[in-house]
Amino acid sequence: MFYLIGLGLGDAKDITVKGLEIIQKCDKVLLEGYTSILTVGKEILEKFYGRPLIVADRELCESNIDDILKEAKEKDIALLVVGDPLGATTHTDMLLRAKEFEVETQIVHNASIMNAVSCCGLQLYNFGETVSIPYWTDSWKPDSFFDKILGNYKRNLHTLCLLDIKVKEPTEESLTKKIRQYMEPKFMSVKEAARQIVQIINNLPEKTDIAVDSLAIGLSRVGSLDQKIMATTLEDMQQVELGPPLHSLVIPAPNLHPLELDYLAQYR
Amino acid sequence: MFYLIGLGLGDAKDITVKGLEIIQKCDKVLLEGYTSILTVGKEILEKFYGRPLIVADRELCESNIDDILKEAKEKDIALLVVGDPLGATTHTDMLLRAKEFEVETQIVHNASIMNAVSCCGLQLYNFGETVSIPYWTDSWKPDSFFDKILGNYKRNLHTLCLLDIKVKEPTEESLTKKIRQYMEPKFMSVKEAARQIVQIINNLPEKTDIAVDSLAIGLSRVGSLDQKIMATTLEDMQQVELGPPLHSLVIPAPNLHPLELDYLAQYR
């Protein structure tokens, strides 16, 4: 059996009782290290679970997953994923491959930023499509995500912006070499995301509904005890420090429900 | 301290370890019985937690919550909610009132249908706004949710439709009486939802992008071991039996990603 187990968002104790019991009976437990960041270290998880964990990096998840799945025909293997296991396409793909190999699978769901974002007081059913904001480089500054935010805004919907994560990314120079070298991990902050959005707005040929004085909500470490939430203009969000990763940004709809306004007031 | 604890979607063991530890140390534990349905009975939960539970019905949550919050100034009180605690406006409102009374609060997140719907293979970030489909009566047949589905569809986004739940609803006749009488609980099935949508489509003055032969996905008991998923046309979905509640319906975007198509194929 191949188990995909969500770890939730906070610390070791955010796993479900069901997930913990499965980990404790599995023959092998892998910990995914690349689609998201762990809020606590591997050692703390190992101690809490009472099991050794094998870190499954990008290469293992994308290139060598078949070997693991074949092994799961005979053995019980779990892959632990921060948040909910079906947030990323990689895992849907894994489940399809498992089916091909006739390996049984089970998913253990958990909270993810996609539902826990409601902690800022905005109603989940008023969110439109989610966007990802990528790190810009000198020569690559994609801005199509802004049109999606604008599309939601015009329909009076909120937008959750997932901010870029670079973990175990090969350096450009090493791509052609035999030995891979990796960049330092980096996680986009609310400040950096706001800066890119303000640049896009300032470069627009004409005014749109979203301006630099539009409201934005910055969130960090959602689901952990030290989570931070701040609501201010996009302009001011460029200076807001929300501490260690992970960060997320929300662009709220223009017309908020009175309850949403009341709730947000505490974060202004 | 007032704790809002999500129970997840499946059975007793879908609570997080953190949530379970809080329950076990609380002075009083309330179980919310009206915004959603429990997948297991109160007795099973009580046995698993080793704690008695007080069922908090609609009246308690809406009219008498202040008394509970005042009590939480001195004591530790937890309110258990199926899914994630911030899926419903009632709880945002509770947190605001707690702030008013200067009662400390903590939220323990968990999976909800809003993120676990990804089990059908559709990517979460391609979902537009969520709609609720209400039970129609002879004289009240609201159809504004269909415009929202259509709005998502035109932008190539999926729509999650939450289906109506009637639990502890006072009968119309008893509203004016001193003694309240309640209707039998009922939960809208995928079949019933599809029938209402097909009626709306058939009554439209002209054709829209969504027709009776458009694809729909029915889901039941998501997150539990006996969850069922079925993908077929809206027309055929009117006959599909997916067993006991809760049910949800998804109207997928017209152009699906190859991976989404591959994954859905197993449910056709």
Boltz contact constraints between the chains, C-beta under 6 A:
constraints:
  - contact:
      token1: [A, 13]
      token2: [B, 17]
      max_distance: 6.0
  - contact:
      token1: [A, 13]
      token2: [B, 18]
      max_distance: 6.0
  - contact:
      token1: [A, 14]
      token2: [B, 16]
      max_distance: 6.0
  - contact:
      token1: [A, 14]
      token2: [B, 18]
      max_distance: 6.0
  - contact:
      token1: [A, 15]
      token2: [B, 17]
      max_distance: 6.0
  - contact:
      token1: [A, 16]
      token2: [B, 14]
      max_distance: 6.0
  - contact:
      token1: [A, 16]
      token2: [B, 16]
      max_distance: 6.0
  - contact:
      token1: [A, 17]
      token2: [B, 13]
      max_distance: 6.0
  - contact:
      token1: [A, 17]
      token2: [B, 15]
      max_distance: 6.0
  - contact:
      token1: [A, 18]
      token2: [B, 13]
      max_distance: 6.0
  - contact:
      token1: [A, 18]
      token2: [B, 14]
      max_distance: 6.0
  - contact:
      token1: [A, 84]
      token2: [B, 115]
      max_distance: 6.0
  - contact:
      token1: [A, 86]
      token2: [B, 118]
      max_distance: 6.0
  - contact:
      token1: [A, 89]
      token2: [B, 259]
      max_distance: 6.0
  - contact:
      token1: [A, 92]
      token2: [B, 121]
      max_distance: 6.0
  - contact:
      token1: [A, 92]
      token2: [B, 259]
      max_distance: 6.0
  - contact:
      token1: [A, 92]
      token2: [B, 263]
      max_distance: 6.0
  - contact:
      token1: [A, 96]
      token2: [B, 262]
      max_distance: 6.0
  - contact:
      token1: [A, 109]
      token2: [B, 111]
      max_distance: 6.0
  - contact:
      token1: [A, 109]
      token2: [B, 116]
      max_distance: 6.0
  - contact:
      token1: [A, 109]
      token2: [B, 223]
      max_distance: 6.0
  - contact:
      token1: [A, 110]
      token2: [B, 111]
      max_distance: 6.0
  - contact:
      token1: [A, 111]
      token2: [B, 109]
      max_distance: 6.0
  - contact:
      token1: [A, 111]
      token2: [B, 110]
      max_distance: 6.0
  - contact:
      token1: [A, 112]
      token2: [B, 115]
      max_distance: 6.0
  - contact:
      token1: [A, 114]
      token2: [B, 115]
      max_distance: 6.0
  - contact:
      token1: [A, 114]
      token2: [B, 124]
      max_distance: 6.0
  - contact:
      token1: [A, 115]
      token2: [B, 84]
      max_distance: 6.0
  - contact:
      token1: [A, 115]
      token2: [B, 112]
      max_distance: 6.0
  - contact:
      token1: [A, 115]
      token2: [B, 114]
      max_distance: 6.0
  - contact:
      token1: [A, 115]
      token2: [B, 115]
      max_distance: 6.0
  - contact:
      token1: [A, 116]
      token2: [B, 109]
      max_distance: 6.0
  - contact:
      token1: [A, 118]
      token2: [B, 86]
      max_distance: 6.0
  - contact:
      token1: [A, 121]
      token2: [B, 92]
      max_distance: 6.0
  - contact:
      token1: [A, 124]
      token2: [B, 114]
      max_distance: 6.0
  - contact:
      token1: [A, 125]
      token2: [B, 130]
      max_distance: 6.0
  - contact:
      token1: [A, 128]
      token2: [B, 128]
      max_distance: 6.0
  - contact:
      token1: [A, 128]
      token2: [B, 129]
      max_distance: 6.0
  - contact:
      token1: [A, 129]
      token2: [B, 128]
      max_distance: 6.0
  - contact:
      token1: [A, 129]
      token2: [B, 157]
      max_distance: 6.0
  - contact:
      token1: [A, 130]
      token2: [B, 125]
      max_distance: 6.0
  - contact:
      token1: [A, 157]
      token2: [B, 129]
      max_distance: 6.0
  - contact:
      token1: [A, 223]
      token2: [B, 109]
      max_distance: 6.0
  - contact:
      token1: [A, 259]
      token2: [B, 89]
      max_distance: 6.0
  - contact:
      token1: [A, 259]
      token2: [B, 92]
      max_distance: 6.0
  - contact:
      token1: [A, 262]
      token2: [B, 96]
      max_distance: 6.0
  - contact:
      token1: [A, 263]
      token2: [B, 92]
      max_distance: 6.0
